[in-house]
């Protein structure tokens, strides 16, 4: 929903809420899919000399 042309904040809110209600519901996140802090972190390797 593009509300750039609307200058009034309250009017923009109204339009966005209406658009969200009208939009198709989003699919649920699959079980087992980590989000945020639960995601696996990658170790940064040191730059410069090779390790092996």
N, C-alpha and C positions, 0 to 999 in steps of 0.2 A: 504494500500500500504506500503510494507516494503522497505525502502530505506536506511537501515543501511549499506549495502555493498557499497553504493556510497559515495565516499569521497569528491568529488567536490560539493560545495554548489550550484552553478548555475545549474549543471546537475541534482542535487536532486530536485531543484525547478521545472525544466522542467518536470521531471517524475511525480512529485506530481500533477502539474497542469493538465497534460494529463490524469492522473487517475481520477481527480475530474470531468473533462469534460465527461469522459466515464461512470462514475458511474450514477446510477439511481437517479433522483431528490428526495430530501427528502420531506416528507409530511409536509404540512403547520401546524403550531401549531393551535390547536383548539381554537375557540374564547371562551373567558371566562377562559382560563388557565393563571393564573398569572405567571409572570416571574420576578426573581430577587427581587427588593425592594417591588414589589407589592404583594409578597407572605405573607400569614398570619404568624405572628411571635408567637412562643410559649413562654410563660412566664416560666422562670426557678424558681422552688420552692426552698425555703431555705432548706438546709440540717440541720439535727439535730432534734429538738423537733417537734412533730407533730402539725399541725395547729388546728385540731379538735379532 
